[in-house]
Amino acid sequence: MLELPNLNHSAVRDLAWSLFSPNLINDYTPLVSDRNITSMVIQLTPARIAWMQELDSNPTPLLTHLEKRKSTRLGIYFEYLWQFFLQQDKQYQLIAANLPIHDNGKTLGEFDLIIKDTFNDEVIHLELAVKFFLQTSMEPLNTDSELNNWLGPNCKDRLDIKLHRLLNHQILLNQTESAAQLLSSKDIHITQRKIALKGYLFYPFTTADQSENCQYLSTDHHRGKWLSISAFEKLAANTKLTTETNRWQVLQRPRWLSQFSQTTLEQNDKKNEPMSDTMLISYAKDFFQQQALPVMICSLKINNSRAIETNRFFITPDDWPYIPS
């Protein structure tokens, strides 16, 4: 089985993560048994590895493409990474991106991507999503869904709500009359519907990973842990968590995708320097005075001239989760 190479440039690492990281859900059949909807899986091949290595040595084409974004939102960044790949890859052909569907002046939605798999002669409607959810309890909130106890950091997103919109609106857009007419006028005939749902699921720090108890989640999804600032402070007081070769790194939202990695030179940037327990606690308390959002961090292993992420966490305010206004 091929493995991703070590990549130095953060945007190239994000590109590789967006394409080849595991989906949060592999099989949608238990959720929508009456529809043929599958997860999008891009195969890691020697040719794609060589392409990424070449891009890592000269990321200018990727960076030029990313400069075209009109928004800094993480979801838009994720979409642009996919679009760049589809414009370069030999197997896939990008037919349309963010194609809007209108009906009597009202926007019904848009196709994230319509692509052609030239190897299998298939035209695919592909919906993209990148999400980060925290498990708020070990049991679902009610019996309606096994996935409604996964909450976004802002307490507005929820995994079951996102899936409902993906499966019952976004991925079915081609079935509307307006979409059918537009696709026909462009001679586009969709033969498959796929979803690429990437991200992280964060489990309570004091409990074991219970993902095997949910039939919907992929067994290889990216995992993290979360705990409140008081719990972290208590843990740090009882146990020295950091050493000279182990520090904490605050991950700003643009760095939420791929594994964090930086050189010693980059670590000298005071805005992004690795933190000790005490520094992190002070930072988080100051942050929570201004915002009620959790802070994503990772533990770092520092070897020689490079610091590499080992585990990922959210630290939350003590009153998280809360009812959003």
PATI-321648 format. One record per residue (C-alpha): chain; residue number from 1; x, y, z. Coordinates in nm, 2 decimals, decimal comma. Each point is the difference from the previous one (the first is absolute). Example, Ala and Ser with C-alpha at 12.3 -4.5 7.8 and 13.67 -1.06 7.14 Angstrom:
# residues 2
   mol   seq       c1       c2       c3
     A     1     1,23    -0,45     0,78
     A     2     0,14     0,34    -0,07
//
This chain:
# residues 325
   mol   seq       c1       c2       c3
     A     1     0,00     0,00     0,00
     A     2     0,14     0,34    -0,11
     A     3     0,05     0,27     0,26
     A     4     0,01     0,37    -0,03
     A     5     0,35     0,15    -0,02
     A     6     0,13     0,26     0,25
     A     7    -0,10     0,34    -0,14
     A     8     0,15     0,32     0,11
     A     9    -0,24     0,27    -0,13
     A    10    -0,31     0,04     0,21
     A    11    -0,23     0,06    -0,30
     A    12     0,13    -0,31    -0,17
     A    13    -0,06    -0,20     0,32
     A    14    -0,35     0,15     0,01
     A    15    -0,06    -0,11    -0,36
     A    16     0,12    -0,36     0,07
     A    17    -0,22    -0,01     0,32
     A    18    -0,31     0,13    -0,19
     A    19     0,04    -0,27    -0,26
     A    20     0,13    -0,30     0,19
     A    21    -0,11     0,03     0,36
     A    22    -0,28    -0,24     0,11
     A    23    -0,36     0,10    -0,03
     A    24    -0,20     0,04     0,32
     A    25    -0,26    -0,24    -0,15
     A    26     0,08    -0,26    -0,26
     A    27    -0,34    -0,16    -0,05
     A    28    -0,32     0,20    -0,03
     A    29    -0,22    -0,31    -0,05
     A    30    -0,12    -0,01     0,36
     A    31    -0,10     0,36    -0,03
     A    32    -0,16     0,00    -0,34
     A    33    -0,05    -0,36    -0,12
     A    34    -0,23     0,11    -0,28
     A    35     0,26     0,21    -0,17
     A    36     0,33    -0,08    -0,17
     A    37     0,23     0,24     0,18
     A    38     0,36    -0,09     0,07
     A    39     0,31     0,16     0,15
     A    40     0,26     0,14    -0,23
     A    41     0,33    -0,18     0,03
     A    42     0,31     0,12    -0,20
     A    43     0,26    -0,27    -0,04
     A    44     0,35     0,08     0,11
     A    45     0,22    -0,11    -0,30
     A    46     0,37     0,04    -0,08
     A    47    -0,08     0,26    -0,26
     A    48    -0,20     0,21     0,25
     A    49     0,28    -0,04     0,26
     A    50     0,25     0,13    -0,26
     A    51    -0,23     0,29    -0,09
     A    52    -0,03     0,11     0,37
     A    53     0,38    -0,03     0,05
     A    54     0,06     0,22    -0,30
     A    55    -0,26     0,24     0,12
     A    56     0,16     0,01     0,34
     A    57     0,33     0,10    -0,15
     A    58    -0,17     0,28    -0,20
     A    59    -0,34     0,08     0,15
     A    60    -0,05     0,32    -0,21
     A    61    -0,28    -0,14    -0,23
     A    62    -0,20    -0,11     0,31
     A    63     0,06     0,33     0,18
     A    64    -0,10     0,20    -0,31
     A    65    -0,32    -0,20    -0,03
     A    66    -0,08     0,06     0,37
     A    67     0,05     0,37    -0,04
     A    68    -0,32     0,01    -0,22
     A    69    -0,22    -0,07     0,31
     A    70    -0,24     0,28     0,09
     A    71    -0,05    -0,14     0,35
     A    72     0,24    -0,13     0,27
     A    73    -0,26    -0,24     0,14
     A    74     0,14    -0,35     0,06
     A    75    -0,27    -0,16    -0,21
     A    76     0,09     0,21    -0,30
     A    77     0,37    -0,08     0,05
     A    78    -0,09    -0,37     0,00
     A    79    -0,20     0,04    -0,32
     A    80     0,28     0,18    -0,18
     A    81     0,24    -0,27     0,10
     A    82    -0,23    -0,26    -0,17
     A    83    -0,05     0,22    -0,30
     A    84     0,38     0,03    -0,05
     A    85     0,04    -0,37     0,01
     A    86    -0,28    -0,06    -0,25
     A    87     0,16     0,25    -0,24
     A    88     0,33    -0,19     0,01
     A    89    -0,09    -0,37     0,04
     A    90     0,00    -0,24    -0,30
     A    91    -0,29    -0,21     0,12
     A    92    -0,25     0,28     0,08
     A    93    -0,13     0,28    -0,21
     A    94    -0,16     0,30     0,17
     A    95    -0,32     0,09    -0,18
     A    96    -0,15     0,25     0,23
     A    97     0,06     0,15     0,35
     A    98    -0,25     0,19     0,21
     A    99    -0,26    -0,02    -0,27
     A   100    -0,31     0,18     0,13
     A   101    -0,36    -0,11    -0,07
     A   102    -0,27     0,27    -0,02
     A   103    -0,38    -0,02    -0,01
     A   104    -0,20     0,31    -0,07
     A   105     0,27     0,22     0,14
     A   106     0,05    -0,22     0,31
     A   107     0,33    -0,19     0,05
     A   108    -0,08    -0,37     0,08
     A   109     0,36    -0,09     0,07
     A   110     0,32    -0,07    -0,19
     A   111     0,20    -0,30    -0,11
     A   112     0,33     0,00     0,18
     A   113     0,17    -0,19    -0,27
     A   114    -0,10    -0,19    -0,32
     A   115     0,29    -0,21    -0,12
     A   116     0,07    -0,27    -0,25
     A   117     0,18    -0,32     0,09
     A   118     0,17    -0,06    -0,34
     A   119     0,12    -0,35     0,10
     A   120    -0,35    -0,13     0,07
     A   121    -0,20     0,24    -0,22
     A   122    -0,21     0,12     0,29
     A   123    -0,13     0,36     0,06
     A   124    -0,01     0,06     0,37
     A   125    -0,18     0,26     0,21
     A   126     0,23     0,05     0,30
     A   127    -0,09     0,18     0,31
     A   128     0,28     0,12     0,23
     A   129     0,00     0,06     0,38
     A   130     0,27     0,04     0,26
     A   131    -0,13    -0,01     0,36
     A   132     0,13    -0,01     0,36
     A   133    -0,24    -0,14     0,26
     A   134     0,03    -0,06     0,38
     A   135    -0,19    -0,28     0,16
     A   136    -0,21     0,16     0,27
     A   137    -0,12    -0,32     0,17
     A   138     0,06    -0,37    -0,03
     A   139    -0,37    -0,06    -0,10
     A   140    -0,20     0,17    -0,27
     A   141    -0,22     0,29     0,12
     A   142    -0,31    -0,20    -0,10
     A   143    -0,10    -0,31    -0,19
     A   144    -0,05     0,18    -0,34
     A   145     0,37    -0,02    -0,10
     A   146     0,32    -0,16     0,11
     A   147     0,19     0,31    -0,12
     A   148    -0,17     0,29     0,18
     A   149     0,25     0,01     0,29
     A   150     0,28     0,14    -0,22
     A   151     0,01     0,37     0,02
     A   152     0,21     0,26    -0,19
     A   153     0,22     0,24     0,20
     A   154    -0,25     0,29    -0,05
     A   155    -0,28    -0,22     0,13
     A   156    -0,20     0,08    -0,31
     A   157     0,12    -0,30    -0,22
     A   158    -0,10    -0,35     0,08
     A   159     0,11    -0,32    -0,19
     A   160    -0,35    -0,14    -0,05
     A   161    -0,13     0,34    -0,13
     A   162     0,29     0,03    -0,24
     A   163    -0,06    -0,35    -0,13
     A   164    -0,37     0,06    -0,04
     A   165     0,07     0,30    -0,22
     A   166     0,27    -0,18    -0,20
     A   167    -0,22    -0,31    -0,06
     A   168    -0,34     0,16    -0,04
     A   169     0,08     0,32    -0,18
     A   170     0,35     0,06    -0,13
     A   171     0,07    -0,34    -0,16
     A   172    -0,36    -0,01    -0,15
     A   173     0,03     0,33    -0,17
     A   174     0,02    -0,16    -0,35
     A   175    -0,35    -0,14     0,05
     A   176    -0,16     0,35     0,00
     A   177    -0,16     0,11    -0,32
     A   178     0,21     0,31    -0,02
     A   179     0,32    -0,19     0,04
     A   180    -0,11    -0,26    -0,25
     A   181    -0,06     0,27    -0,26
     A   182     0,33     0,17     0,06
     A   183     0,20    -0,32    -0,01
     A   184    -0,18    -0,11    -0,32
     A   185     0,08     0,34    -0,16
     A   186     0,37    -0,06     0,08
     A   187    -0,02    -0,36    -0,12
     A   188     0,10    -0,12     0,35
     A   189    -0,14    -0,35     0,10
     A   190     0,08    -0,09     0,36
     A   191     0,04    -0,37     0,06
     A   192     0,13    -0,01     0,36
     A   193    -0,04     0,20     0,32
     A   194     0,28     0,01     0,25
     A   195     0,09     0,18     0,32
     A   196     0,34     0,09     0,14
     A   197    -0,05     0,07     0,37
     A   198     0,33     0,06     0,17
     A   199     0,10     0,13     0,34
     A   200     0,06    -0,10     0,37
     A   201    -0,22    -0,14     0,27
     A   202     0,09     0,10     0,36
     A   203    -0,08    -0,23     0,28
     A   204    -0,03     0,10     0,37
     A   205     0,35    -0,02     0,16
     A   206    -0,11    -0,22     0,29
     A   207    -0,18    -0,26    -0,20
     A   208     0,11    -0,27    -0,23
     A   209    -0,06     0,02    -0,38
     A   210    -0,35    -0,14    -0,05
     A   211     0,00     0,03    -0,38
     A   212    -0,04    -0,37    -0,05
     A   213    -0,35     0,03     0,15
     A   214    -0,12     0,22    -0,28
     A   215    -0,07    -0,19    -0,32
     A   216     0,03     0,32    -0,21
     A   217     0,35     0,12     0,07
     A   218     0,30    -0,12    -0,19
     A   219     0,24    -0,20     0,21
     A   220     0,30     0,20    -0,12
     A   221    -0,13     0,35     0,04
     A   222     0,23     0,26     0,16
     A   223    -0,04     0,03     0,37
     A   224     0,08     0,25     0,28
     A   225    -0,10     0,07     0,36
     A   226    -0,16     0,29     0,17
     A   227    -0,01     0,13     0,35
     A   228    -0,09     0,32     0,19
     A   229     0,26     0,26     0,10
     A   230    -0,06    -0,09     0,37
     A   231     0,06    -0,36    -0,07
     A   232     0,32     0,08    -0,20
     A   233     0,12     0,22     0,28
     A   234    -0,06    -0,27     0,26
     A   235     0,17    -0,26    -0,21
     A   236     0,30     0,23    -0,05
     A   237     0,03     0,07     0,37
     A   238     0,00    -0,37     0,09
     A   239     0,22    -0,11    -0,29
     A   240     0,28     0,18    -0,19
     A   241    -0,14    -0,03    -0,35
     A   242     0,28     0,17    -0,19
     A   243     0,37    -0,06    -0,01
     A   244     0,29     0,16    -0,20
     A   245    -0,09    -0,22    -0,30
     A   246    -0,38     0,02     0,04
     A   247    -0,20     0,32    -0,04
     A   248    -0,35     0,12    -0,09
     A   249    -0,09     0,18    -0,31
     A   250    -0,32     0,21    -0,05
     A   251    -0,15    -0,08    -0,34
     A   252    -0,16     0,30    -0,17
     A   253    -0,29    -0,09    -0,22
     A   254     0,20     0,00    -0,33
     A   255     0,22    -0,27     0,15
     A   256    -0,28    -0,24     0,10
     A   257     0,05    -0,24    -0,30
     A   258     0,33    -0,18    -0,03
     A   259     0,25    -0,11     0,27
     A   260     0,18     0,30     0,15
     A   261     0,37     0,02    -0,07
     A   262     0,25     0,28     0,01
     A   263     0,37     0,06     0,01
     A   264     0,20     0,17     0,28
     A   265     0,02     0,32    -0,21
     A   266    -0,38     0,01    -0,02
     A   267    -0,03    -0,07     0,37
     A   268     0,18     0,33     0,07
     A   269    -0,31     0,18    -0,12
     A   270    -0,14     0,13     0,34
     A   271    -0,36    -0,02    -0,13
     A   272     0,04    -0,38    -0,06
     A   273     0,26    -0,11     0,25
     A   274    -0,06    -0,33     0,18
     A   275    -0,14     0,04     0,35
     A   276     0,06    -0,16     0,34
     A   277    -0,30    -0,10     0,22
     A   278     0,01     0,33     0,18
     A   279     0,02     0,21    -0,32
     A   280    -0,29    -0,19    -0,16
     A   281    -0,23     0,03     0,31
     A   282     0,07     0,38     0,00
     A   283    -0,07     0,03    -0,37
     A   284    -0,32    -0,20     0,02
     A   285    -0,14     0,20     0,30
     A   286     0,08     0,33    -0,18
     A   287    -0,17    -0,14    -0,32
     A   288    -0,31    -0,11     0,18
     A   289    -0,04     0,35     0,15
     A   290    -0,05     0,12    -0,36
     A   291    -0,17    -0,30    -0,17
     A   292    -0,20    -0,30     0,12
     A   293     0,14    -0,23    -0,27
     A   294     0,22    -0,30     0,08
     A   295     0,37     0,02    -0,09
     A   296     0,15    -0,27    -0,21
     A   297     0,35    -0,10     0,10
     A   298     0,24    -0,29    -0,07
     A   299     0,29    -0,15     0,19
     A   300     0,33     0,03    -0,16
     A   301     0,30    -0,23    -0,01
     A   302     0,32     0,21    -0,05
     A   303     0,28    -0,18    -0,16
     A   304     0,31     0,18    -0,12
     A   305    -0,12     0,28    -0,23
     A   306    -0,36    -0,10    -0,04
     A   307    -0,31    -0,01     0,21
     A   308    -0,27    -0,25    -0,10
     A   309    -0,36    -0,04     0,12
     A   310    -0,06    -0,32     0,19
     A   311    -0,36     0,04     0,14
     A   312    -0,28     0,25    -0,05
     A   313    -0,24     0,15     0,26
     A   314    -0,26     0,26     0,06
     A   315     0,01     0,20     0,33
     A   316    -0,34     0,15     0,07
     A   317    -0,14     0,26     0,24
     A   318    -0,14    -0,15     0,31
     A   319    -0,36     0,08    -0,10
     A   320     0,03    -0,17    -0,34
     A   321    -0,22    -0,12    -0,16
     A   322    -0,24     0,30     0,02
     A   323    -0,32     0,10    -0,18
     A   324     0,10     0,23    -0,29
     A   325    -0,17     0,33    -0,02
//
